[in-house]
Amino acid sequence: MTAVPETSSASSAATDPAPLPLLTPSLKRRMACWLYEGLLLFGVVFISGYLFSTLSQTRHGLDNRHGLQAFVFLILAIYFTWFGHKGQTLAMKTWHIRLVDPSGAPVSQARALWRFVLSWVWFLPPLAVLAPFDLSGAETLVLSSGWIAIWAIASRFQPQGQFWHDVWAGTRLISVKPLPPAPPTPPAE
């Protein structure tokens, strides 16, 4: 049996690579991820609605409307809390974006849930302002899209370029490089 020499912590620290900087993805990339997330969530909401309608025996789209809204909100909260705690949703993996805390560590479930709640600032302010008016769906869509654009551009005024709900939640989005493909293994002789 041969003895393996111990390496000192000083020598191993010298060989460790420097920590990677926490680079914020471009606004264009974050918004592309945001749109892709919306497409993926269509399936999550569709399945959730089908499940709720089946379990509650709802026969008409307006029956149990508030129950359905609460159920979908709960499903979305679970989705974003779970994947936020893991660091990436499918859309974030596709766009090489990761959710971390300000120091770069993984986000706790409580912090991920708080981020989900705060992220409703993308939608609730325009909907609350527009609620008293009898606007068509197209007008509501245009005004809500304007608010979303303003909210996205407001990240330019944050020193690290983060969305404000991330700052308030104590989270941040960072760029992650995709891993290079594994080198081919030589054939065994």
C-alpha positions in Angstrom: 0.0 0.0 0.0 1.5 3.3 -1.0 1.0 6.5 1.0 -0.5 9.4 -0.8 1.2 12.6 0.1 -1.0 15.2 1.7 -1.1 18.6 0.0 -1.2 21.7 2.0 -4.2 24.0 1.7 -2.0 26.8 0.6 -0.7 24.8 -2.4 -4.3 23.6 -3.4 -5.5 27.2 -3.1 -2.8 28.3 -5.5 -4.1 25.8 -8.1 -7.8 26.6 -7.7 -9.1 28.8 -10.4 -10.2 32.3 -9.5 -13.9 32.6 -8.8 -15.8 33.5 -11.9 -17.3 37.1 -12.0 -21.0 37.3 -11.7 -21.8 38.8 -15.1 -25.4 40.1 -15.7 -26.9 38.8 -19.0 -27.8 41.4 -21.5 -31.3 42.9 -21.3 -32.0 41.4 -24.8 -31.1 37.9 -23.6 -33.1 38.2 -20.3 -36.2 39.4 -22.3 -35.8 36.6 -24.8 -35.6 34.2 -21.8 -38.7 35.9 -20.3 -40.7 35.4 -23.6 -39.6 31.8 -23.9 -40.6 31.2 -20.3 -44.0 32.6 -21.2 -44.3 30.0 -24.0 -43.3 27.2 -21.7 -45.7 28.4 -19.0 -48.6 28.1 -21.5 -48.3 24.4 -21.1 -48.0 24.5 -17.4 -51.1 26.7 -17.1 -53.0 24.6 -19.6 -52.3 21.3 -17.8 -53.1 23.1 -14.4 -56.4 24.3 -15.8 -57.3 20.9 -17.2 -56.5 19.3 -13.9 -58.5 21.8 -11.9 -61.5 21.5 -14.2 -61.4 17.7 -14.0 -61.0 17.6 -10.2 -63.7 20.2 -9.6 -66.0 18.9 -12.3 -66.2 22.4 -13.8 -68.3 22.4 -16.9 -68.3 26.1 -17.9 -65.2 28.3 -18.2 -66.6 31.0 -15.9 -67.6 28.5 -13.2 -65.1 28.4 -10.3 -63.2 31.2 -11.9 -61.6 32.5 -8.7 -60.8 29.0 -7.6 -59.0 28.3 -10.9 -57.1 31.6 -10.6 -56.0 30.7 -7.1 -55.0 27.2 -8.2 -53.0 28.5 -11.2 -51.3 31.1 -8.9 -50.3 28.2 -6.5 -49.0 26.1 -9.3 -46.9 29.0 -10.7 -45.6 29.7 -7.2 -44.5 26.1 -6.8 -43.0 26.1 -10.3 -40.9 29.3 -9.8 -40.0 28.5 -6.2 -38.8 25.0 -7.0 -36.8 25.9 -10.1 -35.6 29.2 -8.5 -34.2 27.2 -5.6 -32.5 24.8 -8.2 -31.1 27.9 -10.0 -32.6 27.6 -13.4 -35.9 27.0 -15.2 -35.9 25.3 -18.6 -35.9 28.7 -20.3 -33.0 29.9 -18.2 -31.0 26.8 -19.0 -31.7 27.4 -22.7 -30.4 31.0 -22.5 -27.6 30.2 -20.1 -28.9 32.3 -17.2 -28.8 31.3 -13.5 -30.6 32.7 -10.5 -28.3 33.2 -7.5 -28.1 35.4 -4.4 -26.0 38.5 -4.4 -22.8 36.5 -3.4 -23.4 33.9 -6.1 -24.7 31.2 -3.8 -27.9 29.2 -4.6 -31.2 30.8 -3.6 -33.2 29.4 -0.7 -36.8 28.4 -1.3 -38.1 31.2 0.8 -36.1 33.8 -1.2 -37.3 32.1 -4.5 -40.9 32.4 -3.3 -40.4 36.1 -2.3 -38.9 36.7 -5.8 -42.0 35.1 -7.4 -44.3 37.4 -5.4 -42.3 40.5 -6.2 -42.1 39.5 -9.9 -45.9 40.3 -10.2 -44.8 43.9 -10.5 -44.5 43.0 -14.2 -48.3 42.7 -14.4 -50.2 44.0 -11.5 -49.6 47.8 -11.7 -51.0 48.1 -15.3 -53.9 45.8 -14.5 -54.8 47.7 -11.4 -54.6 51.1 -13.2 -56.6 49.8 -16.1 -59.3 47.9 -14.1 -61.7 50.8 -13.6 -61.7 51.6 -17.4 -63.7 49.6 -19.9 -60.9 48.9 -22.3 -60.8 46.3 -25.0 -58.3 43.4 -24.8 -56.1 44.9 -27.4 -55.9 48.3 -25.6 -55.1 46.5 -22.3 -52.4 44.4 -24.1 -50.8 47.5 -25.6 -50.8 49.4 -22.3 -49.5 46.4 -20.4 -46.8 45.8 -23.0 -45.8 49.5 -22.5 -45.5 49.0 -18.8 -43.4 45.8 -19.3 -41.0 47.7 -21.6 -40.7 50.5 -19.1 -40.1 48.0 -16.3 -37.4 46.1 -18.3 -35.6 49.3 -19.3 -35.6 50.4 -15.7 -33.0 47.7 -15.1 -30.6 50.0 -17.0 -30.8 52.3 -14.0 -29.8 49.6 -11.5 -26.0 49.6 -11.0 -25.6 45.9 -11.7 -28.2 45.9 -14.5 -30.6 43.6 -12.6 -34.4 43.8 -12.6 -35.7 45.7 -9.6 -37.7 42.8 -8.3 -34.5 40.8 -8.2 -32.8 43.6 -6.2 -35.7 43.7 -3.8 -35.8 39.9 -3.4 -32.0 39.7 -2.8 -31.4 37.7 -6.0 -29.7 38.2 -9.2 -29.5 36.7 -12.7 -26.0 35.8 -14.0 -24.6 34.5 -17.2 -23.3 30.9 -17.1 -21.1 29.5 -19.9 -22.3 26.3 -21.4 -19.9 23.4 -20.6 -17.7 22.4 -23.5 -18.4 19.1 -25.0 -16.6 16.2 -23.5 -13.5 15.1 -25.5 -13.9 11.9 -27.4 -12.6 8.9 -25.6 -9.9 7.0 -27.4 -10.9 3.5 -28.5 -9.9 0.7 -26.2 -7.2 -1.6 -27.5 
